């Protein structure tokens, strides 16, 4: 491990933001059946929770990023953490489902800038090999958090539908060290007119557009295969136990955490472009492998392969983006990257469902593999980034 990077106290403050950024739906999805019973609503209405939570991020994240480029990162982070904590924990006292959804929407507004500004701060504070190491460790924290929250939320939901909504109070606890100890050295003297002119010019860069496209494809594959349809494939194999399904996602997250933590070491031998290519090749192998597996326990092999690719992909893509766009536009483009990820996440179930209804469940994994091939082609032709650190 890179002790010099990990000894940086500012990085650990950023890690705390990351843990809140991924809390969201993962922390209370286990309570969905109890939420439906308590509010006496149908499952399809409860399914709206995920969309309601991610919608503000899709719409507002780029706006928050632009503002953060103008007034500073901390000025956005502190109120966002406060809103996340208050809106999320207020659900404990709600007895009307529409009001419940309103609180979820506000919590989603608070969550919107967190997943972009954490990596923006890392890119602000680190460069070269230290940056890829810090992004890798942040990926490790992210993936460990996405492993822990569903289990923790499930345990809390066992006591009652509203217990998982005590977890957002952690955002308020995190807010105080961010307020008092996070150093936000960034300043941008460009006026809004000059900023938007420069931003629009950068947005026309084919490499930047390729990076944003890859972000969309990444989450199309993840939420179209592993999250949306792997559970149904497992059920078709005769396993109805949700723990087995949860373990598939956990396996992916743990392997992603491990590969992220080793990213600086790997990057000594492979360029960031090569790492991206390997990531999507692993995605494709994982999706194709699922089609031919007949024993459910072998799915852990596929999930592990997917996780290794995912742990390499996200930090590498963010690192390339941070080195491609001007520093004064960094938060704006990190937020646009985050919005692209949310676009993939939001539309994946709809797109993959069309293939499922038309061609069967295996077609969803074939589509995932084809999207991985598309990403490989985009990387080969538009990402001319061969840097090793």
Residue pairs with C-beta under 8 A, 6 or more apart in sequence:
1 261
2 130
2 133
2 137
2 264
4 130
5 11
5 126
5 130
5 133
5 134
5 137
6 137
8 125
8 134
9 181
10 121
10 125
10 182
10 183
11 122
11 125
11 126
11 134
11 137
11 138
13 177
13 178
13 181
13 182
14 118
14 121
14 122
14 138
14 182
15 137
15 138
15 141
16 174
16 177
16 178
17 77
17 81
17 114
17 117
17 118
17 121
17 174
17 178
18 114
18 115
18 118
18 138
18 141
18 142
18 145
19 141
19 145
19 170
19 174
20 81
20 84
20 111
20 114
20 170
20 171
20 174
21 111
21 114
21 115
21 118
21 142
22 115
22 142
22 145
22 146
22 149
23 111
23 145
23 149
23 167
23 168
23 170
23 171
24 53
24 107
24 108
24 111
25 49
25 50
25 53
25 54
26 146
26 149
26 150
26 153
27 149
27 150
27 152
27 153
27 164
27 167
27 168
28 35
28 153
28 157
28 164
28 165
28 167
29 50
29 150
29 153
30 150
30 153
30 154
30 157
30 164
31 153
31 156
31 157
31 161
31 162
31 163
31 164
32 43
32 46
32 47
32 49
33 43
34 157
34 160
34 161
35 41
35 46
35 49
35 100
35 161
36 42
36 43
36 45
36 46
37 161
38 161
39 96
39 97
39 100
41 97
45 97
48 101
49 101
49 104
51 346
52 101
52 104
52 105
52 108
53 104
53 105
53 107
53 108
53 111
54 108
54 342
54 345
54 346
55 105
55 108
55 346
56 105
56 108
56 109
56 111
56 112
57 108
57 111
57 112
57 115
57 338
57 339
57 342
58 339
58 342
58 343
58 346
60 109
60 112
60 113
61 112
61 113
61 115
61 116
61 335
61 336
61 338
61 339
61 342
62 332
62 335
62 336
62 339
63 335
64 76
64 80
64 112
64 113
64 116
64 117
64 335
65 113
65 116
65 117
65 120
65 331
65 332
65 333
65 334
65 335
65 336
65 338
66 195
66 199
66 331
66 332
66 335
67 76
68 75
68 76
68 113
68 117
68 120
68 331
68 332
68 335
69 188
69 195
69 328
69 329
69 330
69 331
69 332
70 188
70 190
70 192
70 195
72 184
72 186
72 187
73 117
73 120
73 121
73 124
73 184
73 186
73 331
74 178
74 179
74 182
74 184
75 184
76 113
76 117
77 113
77 114
77 117
77 178
77 182
78 175
78 178
78 179
80 109
80 110
80 111
80 112
80 113
80 114
81 110
81 114
81 171
81 172
81 174
81 175
81 178
82 110
82 171
82 172
82 175
83 106
83 107
83 109
83 110
84 107
84 110
84 111
84 114
84 168
84 171
85 110
85 168
85 169
85 170
85 171
85 172
85 175
86 172
87 103
87 104
87 106
87 107
87 109
87 110
87 168
88 103
88 107
88 110
88 165
88 167
88 168
88 169
88 171
89 165
89 166
89 168
89 169
90 103
91 100
91 103
91 104
91 107
91 162
91 165
92 162
92 165
92 166
94 100
94 103
107 168
110 171
113 335
115 338
115 341
116 331
116 334
116 335
116 337
116 338
117 331
117 334
117 335
118 138
119 135
119 138
119 318
119 322
119 334
120 330
120 331
120 334
120 335
121 182
121 184
122 131
122 134
122 135
122 138
123 131
123 135
123 318
123 319
123 322
123 330
123 334
124 185
124 186
124 327
124 330
125 134
126 133
126 134
128 389
129 264
129 267
129 389
131 319
131 322
131 389
132 263
132 264
132 267
132 272
132 315
132 316
132 319
132 389
133 263
133 264
135 263
135 315
135 318
135 319
136 260
136 261
136 262
136 263
136 264
136 315
137 260
137 261
138 260
138 315
139 256
139 257
139 260
139 261
139 263
139 311
139 314
139 315
140 257
140 258
140 260
140 261
140 311
141 257
142 257
142 260
142 314
143 253
143 254
143 256
143 257
143 260
143 307
143 310
143 311
144 253
144 254
144 257
146 249
146 253
147 249
147 250
147 253
147 254
147 257
149 167
150 246
150 249
150 250
151 246
151 250
152 167
153 164
153 167
154 246
156 163
156 164
156 166
156 167
157 163
157 164
188 195
188 328
190 198
190 328
195 328
195 329
198 326
198 328
198 329
199 329
199 332
199 333
202 208
202 325
202 326
202 329
202 333
203 209
203 336
205 324
206 382
207 324
207 382
207 383
207 384
207 385
208 321
208 324
208 325
208 333
209 382
210 378
210 379
210 382
210 383
211 317
211 320
211 321
211 324
211 337
211 383
212 336
212 337
212 340
213 340
213 378
214 276
214 317
214 375
214 378
214 379
214 383
215 317
215 337
215 340
215 341
215 344
216 340
216 341
216 343
216 344
217 344
217 371
217 372
217 374
217 375
217 378
218 310
218 313
218 314
218 317
218 341
218 344
218 375
219 341
219 342
219 343
219 344
219 345
219 348
220 344
220 347
220 348
220 351
220 352
220 368
220 371
221 283
221 287
221 348
221 368
221 371
221 372
222 310
222 344
222 345
222 348
223 344
223 345
223 348
223 349
224 348
224 349
224 351
224 352
224 364
224 367
224 368
224 371
225 287
225 290
225 352
225 364
225 365
225 368
226 248
226 249
226 252
226 303
226 306
227 249
227 348
228 348
228 349
228 352
228 353
228 364
229 352
229 356
229 361
229 364
229 365
230 245
230 248
230 290
230 299
231 245
232 361
233 290
233 361
233 365
234 244
234 245
234 248
234 296
234 299
236 361
237 296
238 296
239 245
239 296
244 296
247 300
248 299
248 300
248 303
249 303
251 300
251 303
251 304
251 307
252 303
252 304
252 306
252 307
252 310
253 307
254 307
255 303
255 304
255 306
255 307
255 308
255 310
255 311
256 307
256 308
256 310
256 311
257 311
258 307
258 308
258 311
259 266
259 307
259 308
259 309
259 310
259 311
259 312
260 311
260 312
260 314
260 315
261 311
263 275
263 311
263 312
263 315
263 316
264 389
266 275
266 312
267 275
267 316
267 388
267 389
268 388
268 389
269 388
270 278
270 388
271 385
271 386
271 387
271 388
272 316
272 319
272 320
272 385
272 386
272 387
272 388
273 320
273 379
273 383
273 384
273 385
273 386
274 386
275 312
275 313
275 316
276 312
276 313
276 316
276 317
276 320
276 375
276 379
276 383
277 376
277 379
277 380
278 309
278 312
279 309
279 310
279 312
279 313
279 316
280 309
280 313
280 372
280 373
280 375
280 376
280 379
281 309
281 372
281 376
282 305
282 306
282 308
282 309
282 312
283 306
283 309
283 310
283 313
283 368
283 369
283 372
283 375
284 368
284 369
284 372
284 373
284 376
285 305
286 302
286 303
286 305
286 306
286 309
287 365
287 366
287 368
287 369
287 372
288 365
288 366
288 369
289 301
289 302
289 305
290 299
290 302
290 365
291 362
291 365
291 366
293 299
293 301
293 302
317 337
318 334
318 337
320 383
320 385
321 333
321 334
321 337
322 330
322 334
323 385
323 387
324 385
325 333
351 367
352 364
352 367
352 368
355 363
355 364
355 367
356 363
356 364
